[in-house]
Amino acid sequence: MDASQRLSSAASFILQSPPGEINDVISDLRTIVNDDDALQEGIQSSLEKYNQEQFVCVNVPDQEHQVIVSNAGLIPESGRFLDPRSKTSFVFDHLTLAASEPEPVEIDAESEPFRSALEENALKYLADYFQEGVASVFASNTSTYVIQIVANKYNPQNFWSGRWRSEYTIDLNKGEVLGKVFVNVHYYEQGNVQLQTAYTPTFSVPTDLTPSAAPKILAIISEKEGEHERALGDAYADLGEKSFKSLRRALPLTRQKLDWDKVLGYKLGAELTASRGAFGAA
């Protein structure tokens, strides 16, 4: 495999990195590629895509909260990212995952009341249902709003990690909310098992929403995500009780159970008989 093929494979591995394990993947790739400068250049675009798709969070400079780094918060003309909560934009380093060079941003006054109400209720929902997590709300314009939620749980001591991501795009022109919920879990003790699920809830909303409607929208989101969580629990239980058990035969093809103690006795007897022949008669 030549250098270009190794870099292409490295970029692919980046996009497949399990939750919380991107640094481990990069460390392994450094050994494989053996050229840090070429590796950094070769995986830069994949890192940017991975960080934005996986809702990587960053501490906002000069603030005491985090914001989600995603396409919804990207300012295209500058490549900077937006934190609407503090009305700040910043430069984000996709390799070190650090924010820098904060600048104030003028927020659209017409969309801000509804965006702010959504954010307030999203933070309440986050506090009620997630042990740890980050919620960000972006306004694309006066009729389109995006709610994003991410929660991570990393437990390397017990060989597992997990991530919950959800995004809801509110389109007031169409009167609908389009949701996307992704769950990724990696378990790697004496093996390598990954769970990846996708759920796309949708529901309708009035086209003339006011800030007072924000709690109702988050209540529906809570209901939808609760249903999904319960469905995952049921599927997991069914997997263990039925699917995995069906992979193993209750009886061998002979339809008869084996007496393993007798089998061991037969084997031992055969070995003793063979040994007598090897040493000769007494």
C-alpha positions as CSV (number, residue, x, y, z in Angstrom):
1,M,0.0,0.0,0.0
2,D,1.5,3.3,-1.1
3,A,1.4,6.6,0.9
4,S,-1.7,8.0,-0.9
5,Q,-3.6,4.7,-0.2
6,R,-2.6,4.8,3.4
7,L,-3.9,8.4,3.7
8,S,-7.1,7.5,2.0
9,S,-7.7,4.7,4.4
10,A,-6.8,6.9,7.3
11,A,-9.5,9.4,6.2
12,S,-12.0,6.6,6.1
13,F,-11.0,5.4,9.6
14,I,-11.5,8.9,11.0
15,L,-15.2,9.0,9.9
16,Q,-15.8,5.6,11.5
17,S,-14.3,6.5,14.8
18,P,-16.4,5.4,17.8
19,P,-17.6,7.9,20.4
20,G,-14.7,9.4,22.4
21,E,-12.1,7.3,20.7
22,I,-10.9,9.7,17.9
23,N,-7.6,10.4,19.7
24,D,-6.9,6.7,19.9
25,V,-7.6,6.3,16.2
26,I,-5.3,9.2,15.3
27,S,-2.6,7.8,17.5
28,D,-2.8,4.5,15.6
29,L,-2.9,6.2,12.3
30,R,0.3,8.1,13.1
31,T,2.1,4.8,13.5
32,I,0.7,3.4,10.2
33,V,1.3,6.5,8.1
34,N,4.6,7.5,9.8
35,D,4.4,11.1,8.5
36,D,2.6,13.5,10.8
37,D,2.6,16.4,8.4
38,A,1.1,14.3,5.6
39,L,-1.4,12.7,8.0
40,Q,-2.6,16.0,9.3
41,E,-3.1,17.3,5.8
42,G,-4.7,14.1,4.5
43,I,-7.3,13.8,7.3
44,Q,-8.1,17.5,7.8
45,S,-11.3,17.4,5.7
46,S,-12.4,14.1,7.3
47,L,-11.8,15.6,10.8
48,E,-14.0,18.6,9.9
49,K,-16.8,16.4,8.7
50,Y,-16.5,14.0,11.6
51,N,-16.5,16.8,14.2
52,Q,-19.5,18.5,12.7
53,E,-21.5,15.4,12.1
54,Q,-20.8,14.0,15.6
55,F,-21.8,17.3,17.3
56,V,-18.4,17.9,19.0
57,C,-18.7,20.4,21.8
58,V,-16.3,23.2,22.7
59,N,-15.9,25.6,25.5
60,V,-16.9,29.1,24.3
61,P,-14.1,31.6,24.9
62,D,-14.7,33.9,27.9
63,Q,-18.0,32.0,28.7
64,E,-18.9,29.3,31.1
65,H,-20.8,27.0,28.8
66,Q,-20.2,24.9,25.7
67,V,-21.7,25.0,22.2
68,I,-22.1,22.3,19.6
69,V,-19.8,22.6,16.6
70,S,-22.0,21.7,13.5
71,N,-23.1,22.8,10.1
72,A,-26.0,24.7,11.6
73,G,-23.5,27.0,13.4
74,L,-21.0,27.4,10.6
75,I,-20.7,30.9,9.2
76,P,-19.8,30.0,5.5
77,E,-18.2,33.2,4.4
78,S,-15.7,33.2,7.2
79,G,-15.4,29.5,8.3
80,R,-16.0,30.6,11.8
81,F,-18.6,29.0,14.2
82,L,-21.4,30.7,16.0
83,D,-22.5,30.5,19.6
84,P,-25.9,32.2,19.5
85,R,-26.3,32.0,23.3
86,S,-23.4,34.4,23.9
87,K,-23.7,36.1,20.5
88,T,-20.1,35.2,19.8
89,S,-18.3,33.7,16.8
90,F,-15.0,31.9,17.1
91,V,-12.3,29.9,15.2
92,F,-12.3,26.2,15.8
93,D,-9.3,23.9,15.5
94,H,-10.6,20.5,14.4
95,L,-7.4,18.8,15.5
96,T,-7.0,20.2,19.0
97,L,-10.7,20.8,19.5
98,A,-10.1,24.3,20.8
99,A,-11.9,27.6,20.2
100,S,-10.1,30.9,19.8
101,E,-10.3,34.4,18.5
102,P,-13.8,35.2,19.8
103,E,-15.7,38.1,18.2
104,P,-19.1,39.6,18.9
105,V,-21.9,38.8,16.3
106,E,-25.0,40.7,15.6
107,I,-28.0,38.4,15.9
108,D,-31.2,38.8,13.9
109,A,-33.5,40.7,16.2
110,E,-36.7,39.3,14.6
111,S,-35.8,35.6,15.0
112,E,-34.0,35.9,18.4
113,P,-37.1,35.8,20.7
114,F,-38.3,32.5,19.4
115,R,-34.7,31.1,19.1
116,S,-34.0,32.1,22.7
117,A,-37.3,30.6,24.0
118,L,-36.4,27.3,22.2
119,E,-32.9,27.4,23.7
120,E,-34.3,28.0,27.2
121,N,-36.6,25.0,27.0
122,A,-34.0,22.8,25.3
123,L,-31.7,23.4,28.3
124,K,-34.4,22.5,30.7
125,Y,-35.1,19.3,28.8
126,L,-31.4,18.5,28.8
127,A,-31.2,19.0,32.6
128,D,-34.2,16.8,33.2
129,Y,-33.3,13.8,31.0
130,F,-29.5,13.7,30.4
131,Q,-26.8,13.4,33.1
132,E,-24.4,15.3,30.9
133,G,-24.9,17.0,27.6
134,V,-25.0,20.1,25.5
135,A,-27.9,21.8,23.7
136,S,-27.6,24.5,21.1
137,V,-30.3,26.3,19.1
138,F,-29.6,28.1,15.8
139,A,-31.8,30.3,13.6
140,S,-31.1,30.0,9.9
141,N,-33.7,32.7,9.2
142,T,-37.0,34.0,10.6
143,S,-38.7,30.8,9.6
144,T,-36.2,28.0,10.1
145,Y,-34.7,27.0,13.5
146,V,-32.5,24.0,14.4
147,I,-32.4,22.4,17.8
148,Q,-29.3,20.2,18.5
149,I,-28.7,18.0,21.5
150,V,-25.7,15.7,22.2
151,A,-24.8,13.6,25.2
152,N,-21.7,11.5,25.6
153,K,-20.7,8.8,28.0
154,Y,-17.2,7.4,28.0
155,N,-16.2,4.5,30.2
156,P,-12.8,3.1,29.0
157,Q,-12.2,1.4,32.3
158,N,-15.2,-0.9,31.4
159,F,-14.4,-0.9,27.7
160,W,-17.5,1.0,26.3
161,S,-18.5,4.4,25.1
162,G,-21.7,5.9,23.8
163,R,-23.2,9.0,22.2
164,W,-26.8,10.3,21.7
165,R,-27.3,13.0,19.0
166,S,-30.6,14.6,18.1
167,E,-31.5,17.4,15.7
168,Y,-34.8,19.0,15.0
169,T,-35.4,21.4,12.1
170,I,-38.4,23.6,12.6
171,D,-39.8,25.0,9.4
172,L,-42.5,27.5,10.0
173,N,-43.3,28.0,6.3
174,K,-44.2,24.3,6.1
175,G,-45.5,24.0,9.6
176,E,-43.4,20.9,10.3
177,V,-40.6,19.6,12.5
178,L,-38.2,17.1,11.0
179,G,-36.2,15.2,13.6
180,K,-33.1,13.0,13.4
181,V,-31.9,10.9,16.4
182,F,-28.7,8.9,16.3
183,V,-27.4,6.5,19.0
184,N,-23.9,5.1,18.8
185,V,-22.5,2.6,21.3
186,H,-19.1,0.8,21.2
187,Y,-18.3,-2.2,23.5
188,Y,-14.8,-3.6,23.1
189,E,-14.0,-6.0,26.0
190,Q,-12.7,-9.2,24.5
191,G,-14.3,-8.3,21.2
192,N,-15.6,-5.4,19.1
193,V,-19.4,-4.7,19.0
194,Q,-21.0,-1.5,17.8
195,L,-24.6,-0.4,18.0
196,Q,-25.7,2.3,15.5
197,T,-29.4,3.4,15.3
198,A,-31.2,6.1,13.4
199,Y,-34.7,7.5,14.1
200,T,-36.5,10.2,12.1
201,P,-39.5,11.5,14.0
202,T,-41.7,14.2,12.4
203,F,-44.6,16.3,13.7
204,S,-46.6,19.3,12.7
205,V,-46.7,22.8,14.2
206,P,-48.7,26.0,13.5
207,T,-47.0,28.3,11.1
208,D,-47.6,31.4,13.3
209,L,-45.7,30.2,16.3
210,T,-44.8,32.6,19.1
211,P,-42.1,32.1,21.9
212,S,-44.9,30.8,24.2
213,A,-45.0,27.7,21.9
214,A,-41.5,26.6,22.7
215,P,-42.4,24.5,25.8
216,K,-45.0,22.6,23.7
217,I,-42.4,21.8,21.0
218,L,-39.9,20.5,23.6
219,A,-42.7,18.5,25.2
220,I,-43.3,16.7,21.9
221,I,-39.6,16.1,21.4
222,S,-39.4,14.6,24.9
223,E,-42.3,12.3,24.1
224,K,-40.8,11.2,20.8
225,E,-37.4,10.5,22.3
226,G,-38.9,8.7,25.3
227,E,-40.7,6.4,22.8
228,H,-37.5,5.8,21.0
229,E,-35.5,5.0,24.2
230,R,-38.2,2.5,25.3
231,A,-38.1,0.9,21.8
232,L,-34.4,0.5,22.0
233,G,-34.7,-1.1,25.5
234,D,-37.3,-3.5,24.2
235,A,-35.2,-4.4,21.1
236,Y,-32.2,-5.0,23.3
237,A,-34.1,-7.3,25.6
238,D,-35.5,-9.2,22.6
239,L,-32.1,-9.5,21.2
240,G,-30.8,-11.3,24.3
241,E,-33.8,-13.4,25.0
242,K,-34.6,-14.5,21.4
243,S,-32.3,-13.6,18.6
244,F,-29.0,-14.5,20.2
245,K,-30.4,-17.7,21.7
246,S,-31.7,-18.8,18.2
247,L,-28.2,-18.7,16.9
248,R,-27.3,-21.8,19.0
249,R,-28.9,-25.2,18.5
250,A,-30.6,-26.5,21.6
251,L,-29.7,-30.0,20.4
252,P,-27.1,-31.3,17.9
253,L,-28.1,-32.5,14.5
254,T,-28.6,-36.1,15.9
255,R,-31.4,-34.6,18.1
256,Q,-29.8,-36.3,21.1
257,K,-28.0,-34.9,24.0
258,L,-24.4,-35.9,24.6
259,D,-23.2,-37.3,27.9
260,W,-19.9,-35.4,28.1
261,D,-18.7,-37.5,31.1
262,K,-19.0,-40.7,29.0
263,V,-17.4,-39.1,26.0
264,L,-14.3,-38.2,28.1
265,G,-14.3,-41.8,29.5
266,Y,-14.4,-43.2,25.9
267,K,-11.5,-41.0,24.9
268,L,-9.4,-41.9,28.0
269,G,-10.1,-45.6,27.3
270,A,-9.0,-45.3,23.7
271,E,-5.8,-43.5,24.7
272,L,-5.0,-46.2,27.2
273,T,-5.5,-48.9,24.7
274,A,-3.2,-47.1,22.2
275,S,-0.6,-46.7,24.9
276,R,-0.6,-50.5,25.6
277,G,0.2,-51.2,22.0
278,A,3.0,-48.7,22.0
279,F,4.8,-50.1,25.1
280,G,4.1,-53.8,24.2
281,A,2.5,-56.6,26.4
282,A,3.9,-57.1,29.9
